[in-house]
Amino acid sequence: MSNTGRRSTEPAVDIGTRSLKVAIIGAGMSGILAAIRLRETGVHDITIFEKADRLGGTWRDNTYPGLTCDVPSHLYRYTFEPNADWSHRFSPGPEICRYFEGVSARHDVDELIRTNSEIVRSTFKDSHWELETINGDVDTFDAVICCTGVLHHPKYPDIEGMDSFAGDMFHTARWNHDVDLKGKRVGIIGTGSTAMQITPAIIDDVAHLSLFQRTPQWVVPLPNPEIPEALKERYRENPEEMDGLYSHLSERFVDTFARAVIGDREEMRKVEENCYSNLMENVNDPDLRARLTPDYKVACKRLIMTDKFYPAIQQPNAELVTDGIERIEAGGVRTVDGRLHELDILVLATGYHAHDFMRPMKVTGRDGLAIDEAWAEANEAYRSVSVPDFPNFFMVAGPNSPIGNFSLIQVAEVQLNYIMQLMTQIQRGERVEVEPTQQATKRFNDEIKAAMPGTVWVTGCNSWYLDKNGNPALYPWDFQRFRRDMASPDLDDFQIREGDAAA
């Protein structure tokens, strides 16, 4: 892997002379980035708590066949760490994990990570945060940056007989590589992006594949060619070309698809035509085509981006099962039509609890307020990064972050620059507490709700984007507004206290 190892392009923030002690929860993409940004701004007393035995986040947990990112390789990276050695236009999962491992090593982040140290309790006491690990270790910090991510708690289906299956069964986020699929009868429950990546990756090895579909998906036919060695070498010799490519890809991303989902009709028309023509031109059997045709608007759910799924599901040993599942039995899956689909292996591509955020960690803020109580009605934060009554506690990719619009690394860099500026306020005194006001938090969330009807996410589909109230937990505006609003905090929207006294 060849990188230049440059500093972040986000403006450095001068934290000042006070030595802050900061905890980062999670050693995935955003946790590594948070440590780098803190060091750039003069904070060196940092501990990263990681629940697993190594860093990597979702790219460590997910190792299923066919795993790739649906953001172009040269856009899905830190601005300050270009990589000339990506093998494909869209990076395979193992390469992405190695990328983060390499960045962590080059920036000496590894030495900050405490592995196998899941945080079970975070409690605000005497202007500090007290954190307790699953091992019983307790320590205090001036501030906490929560980088626990979104897609890390596997969601298991509620189907009768789950414990009765006699073969091997596992979730895609816990792929069992000791199980050989070759020549086996394999079932996959789910048809999201994960299942649609796995299907073409295993179809040539399995004896028979049963794909159990509850809801069909719209598919954009994006090829994933290898990047020629000559082009990699050119990027190594001219890293500024990668910066140009990054800017080009970013502009295309935010000016096309990202605008389509928030209401740009012309861009949405282009996406719709692409999906419709892909389905019509590449699925030959009329019955199969009908069963693969969604009844909801394009991009209401997260779009599937692949040119491999339609050819794979039309292979002789593949079957799309659209009858509902009645129960799971020792020998396979029985559908409501009474048929038993006999299986040796059952794969659960059933997604994640995407709205749990830092939970099951117990987070308790000012005056004993638990996060579960604060979020009893809905997960709401100020600008997605902070919550009233939880001073000096910040989140990356918190509620209503634009995770369905842009590259999440871009989002994390913008959010962390904002958080670093709030750190300057904590630095001002020995016991400074910074939190958003209730009024500002309500105003921000009211604005989001008012803008959401103009987006594609409210057009009638059921997706993991929706919270328990049926509201999209996303960002309804464009990237230019996101950058502008997150350029610097409006301190009038915050309470800044010296201990218990208002500053």
C-alpha positions as CSV (number, residue, x, y, z in Angstrom):
1,M,0.0,0.0,0.0
2,S,1.5,3.3,-1.1
3,N,0.4,6.5,0.7
4,T,1.8,10.0,1.1
5,G,0.9,10.2,4.8
6,R,-0.1,13.9,4.6
7,R,-1.9,15.8,7.3
8,S,-5.6,16.2,7.3
9,T,-7.0,18.8,4.9
10,E,-9.4,20.0,7.5
11,P,-8.1,23.1,9.3
12,A,-6.2,22.4,12.4
13,V,-7.8,23.6,15.7
14,D,-5.6,25.0,18.4
15,I,-6.7,23.2,21.6
16,G,-4.5,25.4,23.8
17,T,-2.2,24.5,26.7
18,R,-4.5,22.6,29.1
19,S,-3.9,18.9,28.9
20,L,-7.2,17.1,28.1
21,K,-7.8,13.4,28.7
22,V,-10.1,12.0,26.0
23,A,-11.7,8.6,25.6
24,I,-12.6,7.4,22.1
25,I,-15.1,4.5,22.0
26,G,-14.5,2.3,19.0
27,A,-11.5,1.7,16.8
28,G,-13.1,1.7,13.4
29,M,-12.9,4.3,10.7
30,S,-14.1,7.2,12.8
31,G,-12.2,6.2,15.9
32,I,-8.9,6.1,14.1
33,L,-9.7,9.4,12.5
34,A,-10.7,11.0,15.9
35,A,-7.3,10.0,17.4
36,I,-5.4,11.5,14.5
37,R,-7.4,14.8,14.6
38,L,-7.0,15.0,18.4
39,R,-3.2,14.6,18.2
40,E,-3.1,17.2,15.4
41,T,-4.8,19.7,17.7
42,G,-2.5,19.0,20.7
43,V,-4.3,16.4,22.6
44,H,-2.1,13.4,23.4
45,D,-3.7,11.8,26.5
46,I,-6.0,9.5,24.4
47,T,-7.4,6.1,25.0
48,I,-9.4,4.2,22.4
49,F,-11.6,1.5,23.8
50,E,-12.3,-1.4,21.3
51,K,-14.7,-4.2,22.1
52,A,-13.0,-6.6,19.6
53,D,-9.5,-8.0,19.5
54,R,-8.3,-5.7,16.8
55,L,-9.3,-2.5,15.0
56,G,-11.4,-2.2,11.8
57,G,-15.0,-1.7,12.8
58,T,-17.5,-3.0,10.3
59,W,-14.7,-3.9,7.9
60,R,-13.3,-6.2,10.5
61,D,-16.6,-7.8,11.4
62,N,-17.8,-8.4,7.9
63,T,-15.8,-10.9,5.9
64,Y,-18.5,-12.5,3.8
65,P,-17.8,-13.6,0.2
66,G,-18.2,-10.8,-2.4
67,L,-17.9,-8.0,0.2
68,T,-17.2,-4.6,-1.5
69,C,-17.8,-1.0,-0.7
70,D,-20.4,0.8,-2.8
71,V,-18.5,4.1,-2.7
72,P,-15.6,4.4,-5.3
73,S,-12.3,3.4,-3.8
74,H,-10.6,6.7,-4.5
75,L,-13.4,8.5,-2.7
76,Y,-13.7,6.1,0.3
77,R,-10.5,7.2,2.1
78,Y,-9.3,9.9,4.4
79,T,-8.5,13.1,2.6
80,F,-4.9,13.0,4.0
81,E,-4.2,9.3,3.2
82,P,-4.6,8.6,-0.5
83,N,-4.0,5.0,-1.6
84,A,-2.5,4.3,-5.0
85,D,-2.9,0.5,-4.6
86,W,-6.6,-0.1,-4.6
87,S,-7.2,-3.1,-6.8
88,H,-10.7,-2.3,-8.0
89,R,-12.9,0.6,-8.7
90,F,-15.0,-0.4,-5.7
91,S,-12.7,-1.8,-3.0
92,P,-13.1,-5.3,-1.6
93,G,-13.7,-5.5,2.1
94,P,-10.3,-7.0,3.1
95,E,-8.4,-4.2,1.3
96,I,-10.4,-1.6,3.2
97,C,-9.6,-3.2,6.5
98,R,-5.9,-3.3,5.6
99,Y,-6.1,0.3,4.6
100,F,-7.3,1.3,8.1
101,E,-4.8,-0.9,9.7
102,G,-2.0,0.8,7.7
103,V,-3.3,4.3,8.5
104,S,-3.4,3.4,12.2
105,A,0.1,2.1,12.2
106,R,1.6,5.0,10.3
107,H,0.0,7.5,12.6
108,D,0.9,5.5,15.8
109,V,-2.7,5.1,16.7
110,D,-2.2,1.4,17.5
111,E,-0.5,2.3,20.8
112,L,-3.7,4.1,22.0
113,I,-6.0,1.1,21.5
114,R,-7.2,-1.1,24.3
115,T,-8.6,-4.1,22.7
116,N,-11.2,-6.5,24.2
117,S,-12.3,-3.6,26.3
118,E,-16.0,-3.0,25.5
119,I,-17.4,0.0,27.5
120,V,-20.5,-1.1,29.4
121,R,-21.0,2.1,31.4
122,S,-20.3,5.8,30.8
123,T,-21.4,8.1,33.6
124,F,-21.0,11.9,34.0
125,K,-19.7,12.8,37.4
126,D,-18.2,16.0,38.7
127,S,-17.6,17.5,35.3
128,H,-15.9,14.3,34.1
129,W,-16.9,11.0,32.4
130,E,-16.3,7.8,34.3
131,L,-16.0,4.8,31.9
132,E,-16.2,1.2,32.9
133,T,-15.1,-1.7,30.7
134,I,-16.6,-5.2,30.5
135,N,-13.4,-6.3,32.4
136,G,-14.3,-4.1,35.3
137,D,-11.6,-1.4,34.7
138,V,-12.7,2.1,35.5
139,D,-11.2,5.4,34.5
140,T,-12.2,9.1,34.2
141,F,-11.9,11.5,31.2
142,D,-12.5,15.1,30.4
143,A,-14.4,14.2,27.2
144,V,-15.7,11.3,25.2
145,I,-15.9,10.8,21.5
146,C,-18.3,8.0,20.6
147,C,-17.3,6.3,17.4
148,T,-19.3,3.1,17.7
149,G,-20.7,3.3,14.2
150,V,-24.1,2.3,12.8
151,L,-23.9,-1.2,11.3
152,H,-22.4,-3.3,14.1
153,H,-25.2,-5.0,16.0
154,P,-26.5,-7.9,13.8
155,K,-30.2,-8.2,13.5
156,Y,-31.6,-11.7,13.7
157,P,-35.0,-12.5,12.2
158,D,-37.9,-13.5,14.4
159,I,-38.9,-16.7,12.7
160,E,-40.4,-19.8,14.3
161,G,-37.9,-22.7,14.7
162,M,-34.7,-20.7,14.5
163,D,-33.1,-23.1,16.9
164,S,-34.2,-26.2,15.1
165,F,-32.1,-26.1,12.0
166,A,-29.8,-29.1,11.8
167,G,-27.2,-27.5,9.4
168,D,-24.8,-24.6,9.8
169,M,-26.5,-21.2,10.3
170,F,-24.9,-17.8,10.8
171,H,-25.4,-14.1,10.2
172,T,-23.4,-12.4,7.4
173,A,-21.6,-10.2,10.0
174,R,-20.4,-13.4,11.7
175,W,-19.5,-15.4,8.7
176,N,-18.2,-18.9,9.6
177,H,-15.3,-19.5,7.3
178,D,-14.9,-23.1,8.7
179,V,-18.1,-24.0,6.8
180,D,-17.4,-25.2,3.2
181,L,-20.1,-24.1,0.8
182,K,-18.8,-26.1,-2.1
183,G,-21.5,-28.6,-3.4
184,K,-23.9,-27.6,-0.6
185,R,-27.5,-26.5,-0.7
186,V,-27.4,-22.9,0.7
187,G,-30.2,-20.6,1.7
188,I,-29.9,-16.9,2.1
189,I,-32.6,-14.9,4.0
190,G,-32.7,-11.3,2.9
191,T,-32.2,-9.4,-0.3
192,G,-30.3,-6.3,0.7
193,S,-26.9,-5.2,-0.6
194,T,-25.2,-7.9,1.5
195,A,-27.2,-10.8,0.0
196,M,-26.8,-9.4,-3.5
197,Q,-23.0,-9.4,-3.1
198,I,-22.9,-12.9,-1.7
199,T,-25.2,-14.4,-4.4
200,P,-22.8,-14.0,-7.3
201,A,-19.8,-14.7,-5.2
202,I,-20.9,-18.2,-4.2
203,I,-23.2,-19.2,-7.1
204,D,-20.5,-21.2,-9.0
205,D,-19.6,-23.2,-5.9
206,V,-22.9,-24.2,-4.4
207,A,-25.1,-27.1,-5.5
208,H,-28.2,-25.0,-5.1
209,L,-28.9,-21.5,-3.8
210,S,-32.3,-20.5,-2.4
211,L,-32.6,-16.7,-2.0
212,F,-35.6,-15.9,0.2
213,Q,-36.9,-12.5,-0.8
214,R,-39.4,-10.5,1.2
215,T,-38.9,-7.3,-0.8
216,P,-37.3,-6.8,-4.2
217,Q,-34.6,-4.2,-4.7
218,W,-33.7,-1.6,-7.3
219,V,-30.3,-2.3,-8.8
220,V,-27.9,0.1,-10.5
221,P,-25.6,-1.8,-12.9
222,L,-22.2,-0.7,-11.7
223,P,-19.3,-2.7,-13.0
224,N,-16.2,-3.2,-10.8
225,P,-13.2,-3.5,-13.0
226,E,-9.7,-4.0,-11.8
227,I,-7.4,-0.9,-11.7
228,P,-4.5,-1.5,-14.1
229,E,-1.1,-1.7,-12.7
230,A,0.1,1.1,-14.9
231,L,-2.5,3.5,-13.5
232,K,-1.5,2.5,-9.9
233,E,2.1,3.3,-10.7
234,R,1.1,6.7,-12.2
235,Y,-0.8,7.5,-8.9
236,R,2.3,6.5,-6.9
237,E,4.4,8.8,-8.9
238,N,1.8,11.6,-9.0
239,P,-0.3,11.6,-5.8
240,E,-1.8,14.9,-6.8
241,E,-3.7,13.0,-9.5
242,M,-5.4,11.1,-6.7
243,D,-6.5,14.4,-5.1
244,G,-7.9,15.5,-8.4
245,L,-9.7,12.2,-8.8
246,Y,-11.0,12.4,-5.2
247,S,-12.4,15.9,-5.9
248,H,-14.0,14.8,-9.2
249,L,-15.6,11.7,-7.6
250,S,-16.9,13.8,-4.7
251,E,-18.4,16.4,-7.0
252,R,-20.1,13.8,-9.1
253,F,-21.4,12.0,-6.0
254,V,-22.9,15.0,-4.3
255,D,-24.2,16.6,-7.5
256,T,-26.0,13.5,-8.9
257,F,-27.2,10.7,-6.6
258,A,-27.0,12.8,-3.4
259,R,-29.2,15.4,-5.0
260,A,-31.6,12.9,-6.4
261,V,-32.6,11.5,-3.0
262,I,-33.3,14.9,-1.5
263,G,-35.7,16.0,-4.3
264,D,-33.8,16.8,-7.5
265,R,-36.3,15.5,-10.1
266,E,-34.0,15.5,-13.1
267,E,-31.3,13.6,-11.2
268,M,-33.9,11.1,-9.9
269,R,-35.2,10.6,-13.4
270,K,-31.7,9.5,-14.5
271,V,-31.4,7.1,-11.6
272,E,-34.8,5.7,-12.3
273,E,-34.1,5.1,-16.0
274,N,-30.9,3.4,-15.2
275,C,-32.5,1.0,-12.8
276,Y,-35.5,0.3,-15.0
277,S,-33.4,-0.4,-18.1
278,N,-31.1,-2.6,-16.1
279,L,-34.0,-4.8,-15.0
280,M,-35.7,-4.9,-18.4
281,E,-32.5,-5.6,-20.4
282,N,-30.8,-8.1,-18.0
283,V,-33.6,-10.3,-16.6
284,N,-35.0,-12.4,-19.4
285,D,-37.8,-14.4,-17.8
286,P,-41.0,-12.3,-17.5
287,D,-42.0,-14.1,-14.3
288,L,-38.7,-13.6,-12.6
289,R,-38.5,-10.0,-13.8
290,A,-41.9,-9.4,-12.3
291,R,-40.9,-10.8,-8.9
292,L,-37.7,-8.7,-9.0
293,T,-39.6,-5.5,-9.7
294,P,-40.1,-3.3,-6.6
295,D,-43.4,-1.6,-6.0
296,Y,-41.8,1.5,-4.4
297,K,-39.9,4.5,-5.7
298,V,-36.2,4.1,-6.8
299,A,-33.8,4.9,-3.9
300,C,-36.5,4.8,-1.2
301,K,-34.4,2.0,0.1
302,R,-30.6,2.0,-0.2
303,L,-29.8,1.3,-3.8
304,I,-28.0,-1.9,-4.7
305,M,-25.0,-1.2,-6.9
306,T,-23.8,-4.2,-8.9
307,D,-23.8,-5.7,-12.4
308,K,-23.4,-9.2,-11.1
309,F,-26.6,-10.0,-9.2
310,Y,-29.1,-10.4,-12.1
311,P,-26.8,-12.8,-14.0
312,A,-26.2,-14.8,-10.8
313,I,-29.9,-15.2,-9.9
314,Q,-30.6,-16.5,-13.4
315,Q,-28.2,-19.4,-13.1
316,P,-29.7,-22.9,-13.3
317,N,-28.8,-23.6,-9.6
318,A,-30.3,-20.4,-8.3
319,E,-33.9,-19.9,-7.1
320,L,-35.6,-16.7,-6.0
321,V,-38.1,-17.7,-3.4
322,T,-40.9,-15.1,-2.9
323,D,-43.3,-17.0,-0.8
324,G,-43.2,-16.0,2.8
325,I,-41.3,-18.0,5.4
326,E,-43.6,-19.9,7.8
327,R,-40.9,-21.5,9.9
328,I,-37.4,-23.0,10.0
329,E,-37.2,-26.8,10.5
330,A,-34.3,-29.2,10.9
331,G,-34.1,-29.8,7.2
332,G,-34.5,-26.3,5.9
333,V,-37.0,-23.5,5.5
334,R,-40.7,-24.1,5.0
335,T,-42.6,-21.4,3.2
336,V,-46.3,-20.5,3.5
337,D,-47.2,-22.6,0.4
338,G,-46.2,-25.7,2.4
339,R,-43.0,-26.4,0.6
340,L,-39.9,-27.4,2.5
341,H,-36.7,-25.9,0.9
342,E,-34.1,-28.4,1.9
343,L,-30.8,-26.8,3.0
344,D,-27.4,-27.7,4.3
345,I,-26.5,-24.1,5.2
346,L,-28.6,-21.1,6.1
347,V,-27.2,-17.6,5.9
348,L,-29.0,-14.7,7.6
349,A,-28.5,-11.5,5.6
350,T,-31.0,-9.7,7.8
351,G,-29.1,-6.5,8.5
352,Y,-28.4,-4.6,11.7
353,H,-30.0,-2.7,14.6
354,A,-29.0,0.5,12.9
355,H,-30.7,2.8,15.5
356,D,-29.0,1.4,18.6
357,F,-25.9,3.7,18.2
358,M,-23.7,3.3,21.3
359,R,-26.1,1.0,23.1
360,P,-26.2,-1.5,24.9
361,M,-23.6,0.7,26.6
362,K,-25.3,2.5,29.6
363,V,-24.8,6.2,29.1
364,T,-25.8,8.5,32.0
365,G,-25.6,12.2,31.8
366,R,-26.3,15.2,34.0
367,D,-28.5,14.5,37.1
368,G,-28.7,10.8,36.4
369,L,-30.4,11.2,33.0
370,A,-29.9,7.9,31.0
371,I,-29.6,8.1,27.2
372,D,-32.5,5.6,26.9
373,E,-34.7,8.1,28.8
374,A,-33.4,11.1,26.8
375,W,-34.2,9.1,23.6
376,A,-37.4,7.5,24.8
377,E,-39.4,9.2,22.1
378,A,-36.8,9.3,19.4
379,N,-33.0,9.4,18.9
380,E,-32.4,13.1,18.6
381,A,-29.1,15.1,18.8
382,Y,-27.9,18.6,17.9
383,R,-26.3,18.5,14.5
384,S,-26.0,14.7,15.0
385,V,-23.0,15.1,17.3
386,S,-24.2,16.1,20.8
387,V,-27.1,15.8,23.1
388,P,-28.5,18.2,25.8
389,D,-27.6,17.1,29.4
390,F,-24.7,15.0,28.2
391,P,-21.8,17.5,28.5
392,N,-18.5,16.8,26.7
393,F,-19.9,13.7,25.1
394,F,-19.7,13.7,21.3
395,M,-20.8,11.3,18.5
396,V,-19.5,10.7,15.0
397,A,-22.3,9.4,12.7
398,G,-24.9,10.1,15.3
399,P,-28.7,10.5,14.7
400,N,-29.6,12.1,11.3
401,S,-26.0,12.0,10.0
402,P,-26.0,11.9,6.2
403,I,-25.1,8.2,6.0
404,G,-27.4,7.6,3.1
405,N,-26.2,10.5,1.1
406,F,-22.4,10.7,1.0
407,S,-19.2,8.8,1.7
408,L,-19.2,8.2,5.5
409,I,-15.5,9.1,5.7
410,Q,-16.3,12.6,4.3
411,V,-19.0,12.9,6.9
412,A,-16.7,11.8,9.7
413,E,-14.0,14.3,8.7
414,V,-16.5,17.2,8.7
415,Q,-18.1,16.2,12.0
416,L,-14.7,15.7,13.8
417,N,-13.5,19.1,12.7
418,Y,-16.7,20.5,14.3
419,I,-16.1,18.5,17.5
420,M,-12.5,19.7,17.7
421,Q,-13.7,23.2,17.8
422,L,-15.9,22.4,20.7
423,M,-12.9,20.9,22.4
424,T,-11.4,24.4,22.5
425,Q,-14.3,25.4,24.8
426,I,-13.6,22.5,27.2
427,Q,-9.9,23.6,27.2
428,R,-10.8,27.0,28.7
429,G,-10.9,25.9,32.3
430,E,-10.4,23.0,34.7
431,R,-14.1,21.9,34.8
432,V,-15.7,23.2,31.7
433,E,-18.9,21.5,30.5
434,V,-20.1,22.0,26.9
435,E,-23.5,20.8,25.8
436,P,-26.2,22.0,23.3
437,T,-29.3,23.7,24.5
438,Q,-32.7,22.0,24.5
439,Q,-34.0,24.8,22.3
440,A,-31.2,24.5,19.7
441,T,-31.6,20.7,19.6
442,K,-35.4,21.0,19.1
443,R,-35.0,23.6,16.4
444,F,-32.5,21.4,14.5
445,N,-34.7,18.4,14.6
446,D,-37.8,20.3,13.8
447,E,-36.0,21.7,10.7
448,I,-35.1,18.1,9.7
449,K,-38.6,16.9,10.0
450,A,-40.0,19.8,8.0
451,A,-37.5,19.2,5.2
452,M,-37.9,15.4,5.1
453,P,-41.2,15.3,3.0
454,G,-39.2,16.5,0.0
455,T,-36.9,13.4,0.1
456,V,-37.3,10.0,-1.5
457,W,-37.2,8.2,1.9
458,V,-40.7,9.1,2.8
459,T,-42.4,7.9,-0.4
460,G,-43.8,4.7,1.1
461,C,-41.2,1.9,1.5
462,N,-40.0,0.2,4.7
463,S,-36.3,0.5,5.1
464,W,-33.6,0.4,7.8
465,Y,-33.3,4.1,7.4
466,L,-36.6,4.5,9.3
467,D,-36.6,4.8,13.1
468,K,-39.2,3.3,15.4
469,N,-41.6,6.2,14.6
470,G,-41.3,5.6,10.9
471,N,-39.2,8.7,10.3
472,P,-36.0,8.6,8.2
473,A,-32.9,9.0,10.5
474,L,-31.1,10.8,7.7
475,Y,-30.1,14.2,6.4
476,P,-32.5,16.0,4.0
477,W,-30.2,18.6,2.6
478,D,-27.2,18.7,0.2
479,F,-23.5,18.4,1.1
480,Q,-22.8,22.1,0.6
481,R,-25.2,22.9,3.4
482,F,-23.8,20.1,5.5
483,R,-20.3,21.6,5.2
484,R,-21.5,25.1,5.7
485,D,-23.5,24.3,8.8
486,M,-20.7,22.2,10.3
487,A,-17.9,24.7,9.5
488,S,-17.9,26.1,13.0
489,P,-20.2,25.8,16.0
490,D,-22.7,28.6,16.8
491,L,-21.8,29.0,20.5
492,D,-25.2,30.6,21.1
493,D,-26.6,27.1,20.7
494,F,-24.5,25.7,23.5
495,Q,-24.4,26.0,27.3
496,I,-20.8,26.4,28.4
497,R,-20.4,26.0,32.1
498,E,-17.5,26.2,34.6
499,G,-18.5,23.2,36.8
500,D,-22.0,23.9,37.9
501,A,-21.9,27.6,37.3
502,A,-22.8,29.2,33.9
503,A,-19.8,30.6,32.1
